[in-house]
Every structure is written in structure tokens, then in C-alpha cells.
């Protein structure tokens, strides 16, 4: 076995990454500024709202999507608890990171899922790529992200997008493919174009499944919070990382439970949002 020459995969990857960095440096700089600016906009917008007022707004959104009092009360109690612990600003930073990652995942993922649902060849090509994106250790994404975008929130968001986008693509594809065939045939019988069939039949019926994909992307983006903190992304992940390095169990538990509370609130709201859209 020692006589078999090693395949220089690492060198090939290094060369490809170096080529991209040298050839598209301007594009990566523009993209970095755009993502960072959008994230800062969300942070400043949320921080401009008084904490108690924002908590009431979230509770109102929770009631609107669920039409019950359990979710608003959970949101109210959970956010008040985070505020009491003193992690409000960190929670806002984490929320902005997650929202930016999910918005990018949806903007890219839903169209790719739609294309995959309409083209079997594209779907077969895309599936192993999605498998690679989901199974590759998340730390590996940080290496080229740091090289392209430097230290800060942007490489954390890019790594989160790569890790969190596959469920949105997969479930968009699945949701459209699961639309009953008789409804599609009825649309064809009425002379609907592909765009009309997609917008008026397939996407509305696939909304619940697509929202399930968005929900999964949110959870995966939240799971990247601590990893993103390793490259300079602010938020609750920083406190968890510091607690680990300093063996501060109490601080780590406080930051960790704050992430859990935020995850539960976002999870429940998006679940009810998907159900409500289907009912409407």
C-alpha cells in the first residue's frame, strides 16, 4: 500500500481556493460588505426597539400565528428570562446571525428546490452535493470562509448558510413533487403555463413542507452559533465558548439555556406559520 502514490486532493483544493481568492477578491469583498451591512441593519433595528416592547411584539406575533395563549406566554416568559440573565444584547446578535443565514438560505434554497422538482437530472446532480454539505464537519467550512472573508460575523454566516441550506432545498423539492397528480393534470387541462401551475397550484400546496424545511434551517443555523463564535461572530456562542475555555459551568449553562429558549420560540413560531399558511 505504501507504494501507491497519494492522490493530492488537499493540494488540488488548496489550489482551487487560492485561485478563487485571487480571481474573485473584489466580489468576495463586495459580498462580505453586503452581508455584514445587512446583519448590522438587523441588529441596529432590533436594538432600537426597547427590550420590553420587542418582547411584547414577539408575543403578539406568536399569538397571531398560533391563535392560542400557550406560545405567546412561552415567548414572553422565555425572553423576559433572557433579559433578566443579562444576555439580551448577545441574544439579539445571535438572532441577527440566524435570520441573515436563514434569509440567504431561503433566497438560494427555494429556487434550487423548485428547479430540482422540475428537472430530474438536476435533482440527481444536486443530491450528492447536499449530502456533502450536510455531512462535512462544520469546522471545515470555516477555513475557506476565513480566507475569503476574514475574521468576523461574515465567515460564521457563510458557514451557517452552507450547513443550514440543504433542508430548505430538499423539502422544497419534496413538497412540490408530493402535490397530487390529479391537481397538476387539472391545471394542465385548463391550459395553465408552467409558471401559473407552479405559483397557483404547486407552491401553495407545498407551503407546509417548505416551511418545515425553513424550520430545519433555523435549527441548524442555531446549532452553528458556537462554531461561528470561533471566527469572531458575536452572540451567545461567544459566552458559551468563553465558559468552556474558563471552565465556568454556570455561565455556560446561562448562555446555553438562552440559546435553547431562542430555538424553541423560533421553532414553534415557524411551525405554526407553516400550518396557518396552509389553512389560509
N, C-alpha and C positions, 0 to 999 in steps of 0.2 A: 504493500500500500504506500510505503514511503517513496517509492519510485514514481508514483503517479504525480505529475505536476499539479500544483494547486491552481484552481480556477481563480483568477484575480478579480473576484466580484467586488471586493472592497475598493480596489483601485479604480474599477470602472465607475462605481458610484461616486467616489471622490472626484474623478474627472468630470463626470456629468454635473455634479453640484457646483464645481468650480466654474464650469462653462456657463451654467445658468447665472451664477452670481456675477460673472464678468460681463456677460452679454445683456443681461436684463437688470442691471443695477439701478437704472433710473426708474424702471417700472416697479421694482420692489420698494424703492424709496417712496414713490407716489402711493403705492398700496399701503405701506406702513403708516404714512401720514394720514391717509383717509380712514383707516381702521382706528388709529389712535384718536383722531379727531371725533369720530362717531362715538367711541366709548366715553371720551371726556364729555361730550354733549349729554349723554345719558346720565353720567354721574352728576354733572352740574345741574341738570334738570331735576333729578330726584332730590339732590341735596338742597335745592332752592325751596322745596316744599317742606314745611315744618314736619318733624317726625310724626307727631300725633295725627296731623291731618293726613299724611300719607298712609298711616295705618288704617284710618277710617276709610280712605279711598279704596285700599286693597280689600277691606272687609266688605265694602259696598259692591265691588266687582265680584267677590266671592258669592255674595247673596244673589247677584244678578244672574250668574251662570248656573247656580245650584238651586235657587228658589227654596232654600231651606236655611235654618239658622245654625246648623252644626258647623258648616265650613266657615261662615263669617266669624263665629265665636272662636273657632280654632285659629284662624288667621289673626284675629285681634289679640288673643292670649299669647300666641307664639311671637308675634312681632313686638308686643309690649315686653315680653320676657327678654328678647334680644336687646331691646333698648335699655332695659334695666341692667343687663350684664355689662353694658358699655361697648357693645360691638356693632352699633348702628352704622357708623361710617364704613367699617370693614364689610358689613353686610351689603351696603349699597355698592361698594366696589365689586364685590362678588357677583351681585345681581347684574351689574352692568356688563361684566365679563361674560356671564352666561347668556344674557339677552343678545349681546353682539354676536356671540358664537352661534346661537340658535337662529338668529335672523339670517346670517350668512349661509348657514346650513340649509335653511328653507329656500332662500333665493336660488341656491345652486341645486339643492337636492330634489325639490319638487319638479322642476323642468326635466332633470335627468330621469326621474322616475316615470314621468309622462312619456318621454321618448322610449324608455325601456319597455313600457307597456304596449307601445305601438309597433315596436320593432324587436322581433325575437333574436336576431343576430346581435344587435346592440346589447340586449339584455344578457346574452351568454358571454359577451366580452366584458361587460361591466361586473358581473357576479364575482369572478375571482379577484378583481380589483377591490371590491367591497370587502371580501373575505380578508384580504391582505391588510386593508385599513383597520379592520376591527381586531385582528389577531396580533398585529405587530405591537410590541411593547411601546407604551405611550412615550417613554423617555427617548426612544429613537427619533421621534418626530421633532424633539426639541433641538437636536443637533443642527440639522439644516435650517430650522426656523431661526435659531440664534445667528447663524452665518448670514442668512438673507436679511433679517430684520433687527438684529442686535438684541440687547438686553431690554426687557420691559414687558408691558402688557401684550404687545402685538404677537410675539412668538408664542405666548401662552394661548392666545385666542386662535392662532393658526393651528396649533396642535390640538386644541379642543374641537375645532371645526372638522379636522381630518378624522378624529376619533368619534365625533358625535353625528356626523352626516349620514353614514350608511343606513341607520334605521329609517330616516326620512325617505331616502331613495327606495329602499326595499319595500316599505309599506305603501308608498305612493304607487309603485308598480303593482303590488299585490292588490291594493284596493280597486284600482281600475280594471284589472284582469278579473276580479270577482264580481263585477257588475253583471247581473243576469243577462244571458244571451238574448232572451226574448225582447228585453227592453232595447238592446242595441239594434236588433233586427227591426223593431218597430220604428226606431229613429231613422234607420236606413230606408224603410218603406215610405216614410214621409219626405224623403229627399233631403235629409239633413247632411250638411257637409261634415267633414272630419272635425273641423273646429267647433261647429254647432253641437255635434254629438258629444264632443269632449266637455264643452262648457255647460251644456244644459242637461246632460244625462250622466255621463261617467263621473266627472268630478264631484257633482253634488251627492251622488250615491256613494262615492268613495271617501267622503269627508271624514267620517268617523275613523276609518282605518288610517287616513293621512294624519289626523290629529294624534292617533296613537303613536305614529312614527315621530311626530314632533315632541310628544311627551317623552318618548325614549331618548330623543336627542337632548332634551333638557336634563334628564337624569345623568346621561353620560357626560355632558358638559360640566355638571356639578361635580362629578367624580374626578374631573381634571383640575379642580380648583387648587388642591395642594401641590400637584405636579407643576402647575403654571407658576406657583409662587417661587419655585426654584430658579426661574429665569427672570424674576423681578416683577411679576404680576402682583398687584396689591390685592387685599381682601382677607377673608377669613383663613385662607390657606397659609398666609404668612404667619399667623398666630399659631396654627397647628404645627407648622414646620419649626418655629422657634421653640414651641413647647417640647417637641421631640428632641431637638438638639440640646436643650437645657434640662431635660427630664422634669418638666413641670406638668404633672399629671392633671392638676386642677385646671390650669389654663388651657391645656389641650382639650379637656372634656368640655369646657365652656365654648370654645371655638367650634369644636366638633358638633356639639348639640345645636349650635346656631346654624350650621350647615344643614343638619338634619331637618330642622324646623323649616328653613327656607325651601328645602327639597320637597317636603310634604305639602307645603302651601302651593308651590308651583305645580306639583304633580296633580293635586286634587282639582285645581282651577282648570288646568288644561284637559283633564279627563271630562269634567262637566261641560267644558266649552265644546268638545267634540260631540258629546251627547246632545247638547242643546242645539247645535247647528243641524244635526240630523233631524231632530224633531221639527225645527223650523222649515 
